[in-house]
C-alpha cells in the first residue's frame, strides 16, 4: 500500500527458538540518522533443527513461517527480504592475501578493487560456499598496517582478506526452508558477526571482551581484542543441557523441566531461600509433589559452573584472560536465567554483563530487549546497512560504517 515503509527481516533459526525482527530499510520518518526503526518481532518454537542444522525441511519451514508472520502481524507490513544467520561447526574462518602492481603514480579505487579480486580468488570446494570476504590490512611497497591506501604513492599494493565459508548443504537447506515459508533470502550472514553488532560497542571490542551466546544446543564463544576477533569457537552445550540435568535430577518430563527452569530457576544457590518449596508433577498422573527451590538452583548452578569453567580453561590456554578489561558479555536465550551474571563473575573473576539489544534502535524497542533476540536484531541491523549501499547520501555513509565495522570485526 502507498505510504507503507519497505522493510526487511533478520531471521535467526536456533535449535530451540526461531526469532524474527522486522526493520525499515530506510531511516524512520522521525528517527535520528543512524538509528534503526524496529517494526515487529516474532518468536516461534523451533522444530526440524538440530545443532543449528536443518534436519526436517517441513518442520523448519513452519517455524520460520510462524516467527515471520508474528513479526509481520505486529508491524502491519510484510517482510520484503530476509537476512538469515548461519552458525555451527561447519563454519570456517580463514584468510587470504593478494598483490598487484599499482596502475598509476598513486593508489586509486580501481587498484583496491583489483587487489581484493586477487585476494578473493581462492578455490572454494564444491561442498562449501563463501559467506564473507572482508578486506583487512593493506601494505604499500612493503609498509604494512595501512588502513586506507588510496592517494598514497606506491608501485606495489598488498591486501589481506578474511574469508568466512560455510557448508553448502547446511546453507541450501536453510534457504529451502525460508523459500518454502514464502520468503526470499537476500543473504546468509555469519551469526556471531550479527550478534556482536547488536550487543557490543566499539569500545568493548577495542578494550577486549568475551561474548558468550548461550543458545539451546550450543554456545558460541567469541573473543575480541584491539577491535578484532581473535577466537571463534562453538561449544556443544547450551540451555538444553541444563534442562536435561533438571529432568534427571527431579525426574520430570522435559517440557515441565523447561517451564520450571524459566519460572523458578536460579543460577546461584545462595540467592534462594532454604525453605522455598516448588510443586512439580508426581510419579503418577494427577499427583504432585514438593521439592526445594534450593535443589533446583543447585542443579542449574552445578552445570553452568562446569560450562563456564570450560570456557575459562579455553581462555587461559589461549592466554586471553589478562587482556580482557571489557570482561564477559552473556547473551542468547540461555543467558536469561536469574543469577547467571553473579555466577559468571565468580568463575571468571572479571566484570560480567548481560548483553541485550537496544542501542541504536527506534520503534518497538522494548519488544527487542530479550537476549534471545540478539542475533535476529543484529541480522536486521546488518541487512539495513546492506540495503542502503546504493541509496546515496546517508546510504553511502552507512556502507562506509559497515565496511569499517566488518574490517574491525576481524
MOKAQUI-V220247 format. One record per backbone hydrogen bond with DSSP energy under -1.0 kcal/mol. CO is the residue of the C=O (numbers start at 1). NH is the residue of the N-H. E is the energy in kcal/mol with one decimal. If there is no record, write none. Layout:
CO|NH|E ; CO|NH|E
This chain:
1|4|-1.6 ; 6|25|-2.0 ; 7|80|-2.3 ; 8|23|-2.3 ; 9|83|-3.0 ; 10|21|-2.1 ; 11|85|-2.0 ; 12|14|-1.1 ; 12|19|-2.4 ; 16|46|-2.2 ; 17|14|-2.0 ; 18|44|-2.6 ; 19|12|-2.7 ; 20|42|-2.7 ; 21|10|-2.7 ; 22|39|-3.1 ; 22|40|-1.3 ; 23|8|-2.2 ; 32|35|-2.0 ; 36|362|-3.3 ; 37|24|-1.8 ; 38|364|-2.0 ; 40|22|-2.8 ; 42|20|-2.7 ; 44|18|-3.2 ; 48|55|-2.8 ; 48|56|-1.8 ; 50|53|-2.1 ; 53|50|-2.8 ; 56|60|-2.5 ; 57|61|-2.6 ; 58|62|-1.9 ; 59|63|-1.6 ; 60|64|-2.3 ; 61|65|-2.7 ; 62|66|-2.4 ; 63|67|-2.2 ; 64|68|-2.4 ; 65|69|-2.4 ; 66|70|-2.1 ; 67|71|-1.9 ; 68|72|-2.4 ; 69|73|-2.6 ; 70|74|-1.9 ; 71|75|-2.2 ; 72|76|-3.0 ; 81|9|-2.4 ; 82|186|-2.7 ; 82|187|-1.1 ; 83|11|-2.6 ; 84|189|-2.7 ; 86|191|-2.7 ; 88|91|-1.5 ; 92|165|-2.6 ; 94|163|-2.3 ; 96|161|-3.6 ; 98|159|-2.1 ; 100|157|-2.7 ; 105|154|-1.2 ; 107|151|-3.0 ; 108|112|-1.5 ; 109|113|-2.6 ; 110|114|-1.9 ; 111|115|-2.4 ; 112|116|-2.4 ; 113|117|-2.0 ; 114|118|-2.2 ; 115|119|-2.3 ; 116|120|-2.2 ; 120|122|-2.7 ; 125|128|-2.1 ; 127|168|-2.4 ; 129|166|-2.3 ; 132|164|-2.7 ; 134|162|-3.1 ; 137|160|-2.3 ; 138|146|-2.4 ; 139|158|-2.6 ; 140|143|-2.1 ; 143|140|-2.2 ; 146|138|-1.7 ; 149|152|-2.2 ; 152|107|-2.7 ; 155|102|-1.7 ; 156|141|-2.3 ; 157|100|-2.4 ; 158|139|-2.1 ; 159|98|-2.3 ; 160|136|-3.3 ; 161|96|-2.3 ; 162|134|-2.8 ; 163|94|-3.0 ; 164|131|-3.1 ; 164|132|-1.6 ; 165|92|-2.5 ; 166|129|-2.5 ; 167|171|-1.9 ; 168|172|-3.0 ; 169|173|-2.3 ; 170|174|-1.7 ; 171|175|-2.5 ; 172|176|-2.3 ; 173|177|-2.1 ; 174|178|-1.9 ; 175|179|-2.9 ; 176|180|-2.6 ; 177|181|-1.0 ; 178|183|-1.9 ; 179|182|-1.6 ; 184|82|-2.3 ; 187|84|-1.8 ; 189|86|-2.5 ; 190|194|-1.3 ; 191|195|-2.8 ; 192|196|-2.3 ; 193|197|-1.4 ; 194|198|-1.4 ; 195|199|-1.7 ; 196|200|-2.2 ; 201|205|-2.0 ; 202|206|-2.1 ; 203|207|-2.5 ; 204|208|-2.3 ; 205|227|-2.4 ; 206|226|-1.4 ; 208|326|-2.4 ; 209|224|-2.8 ; 210|329|-3.1 ; 211|222|-2.2 ; 212|331|-2.6 ; 213|215|-1.1 ; 213|220|-2.2 ; 214|334|-2.8 ; 215|239|-3.2 ; 216|240|-3.1 ; 218|215|-2.1 ; 219|235|-3.1 ; 220|213|-2.6 ; 221|233|-2.3 ; 222|211|-3.1 ; 223|230|-3.1 ; 223|231|-1.2 ; 224|209|-1.9 ; 225|228|-1.3 ; 228|225|-2.5 ; 231|223|-2.0 ; 233|221|-3.2 ; 235|219|-2.5 ; 235|237|-2.0 ; 238|242|-1.1 ; 239|243|-2.0 ; 240|244|-2.7 ; 241|245|-1.4 ; 242|246|-1.7 ; 243|247|-2.1 ; 244|248|-2.1 ; 245|249|-2.9 ; 246|250|-2.6 ; 247|251|-1.5 ; 253|257|-2.3 ; 254|258|-2.3 ; 255|259|-2.2 ; 256|260|-2.6 ; 257|261|-2.3 ; 258|262|-2.2 ; 259|263|-2.5 ; 260|264|-2.7 ; 261|265|-1.2 ; 268|271|-1.1 ; 269|272|-1.6 ; 273|276|-1.2 ; 276|293|-2.2 ; 278|291|-2.4 ; 280|289|-2.5 ; 284|287|-2.0 ; 287|282|-3.3 ; 289|280|-3.0 ; 291|278|-3.2 ; 292|296|-1.3 ; 293|297|-2.4 ; 294|298|-2.3 ; 295|299|-2.1 ; 296|300|-2.1 ; 297|301|-3.1 ; 298|302|-2.4 ; 299|303|-1.7 ; 300|304|-2.5 ; 301|305|-2.6 ; 302|306|-1.7 ; 303|307|-2.4 ; 304|308|-3.1 ; 305|309|-1.9 ; 306|310|-1.8 ; 307|311|-1.6 ; 308|312|-2.7 ; 309|313|-2.2 ; 310|314|-2.0 ; 311|315|-2.4 ; 312|316|-2.5 ; 313|317|-2.5 ; 314|318|-1.7 ; 315|320|-2.7 ; 316|319|-1.0 ; 320|323|-1.7 ; 324|327|-2.1 ; 327|210|-2.4 ; 328|353|-2.4 ; 329|212|-2.8 ; 330|355|-3.6 ; 331|214|-3.0 ; 332|335|-1.7 ; 333|336|-1.4 ; 337|340|-1.6 ; 338|267|-3.2 ; 339|343|-1.9 ; 340|344|-2.3 ; 341|345|-2.2 ; 342|346|-1.7 ; 343|347|-2.0 ; 344|348|-2.9 ; 345|349|-1.8 ; 351|328|-2.6 ; 353|330|-2.8 ; 358|361|-1.7 ; 360|36|-2.6 ; 362|38|-3.5 ; 363|365|-2.2 ; 365|368|-2.1 ; 368|370|-2.8 ; 370|373|-2.4 ; 371|332|-1.0 ; 371|374|-1.3 ; 373|377|-2.8 ; 374|378|-2.3 ; 375|379|-2.6 ; 376|380|-2.0 ; 377|381|-2.5 ; 378|382|-2.6 ; 379|383|-2.7 ; 380|384|-2.3 ; 381|385|-1.9 ; 382|386|-2.3 ; 383|387|-2.7 ; 384|388|-1.0 ; 386|389|-1.4 ; 388|391|-1.6 ; 392|395|-2.3 ; 393|397|-1.9 ; 394|398|-2.6 ; 395|399|-2.5 ; 396|400|-2.2 ; 397|401|-2.2 ; 398|402|-2.4 ; 399|403|-3.0 ; 400|404|-2.6 ; 401|405|-2.6 ; 402|406|-2.8 ; 403|407|-2.2 ; 404|408|-2.4 ; 405|409|-2.4 ; 406|410|-1.2 ; 409|229|-1.2
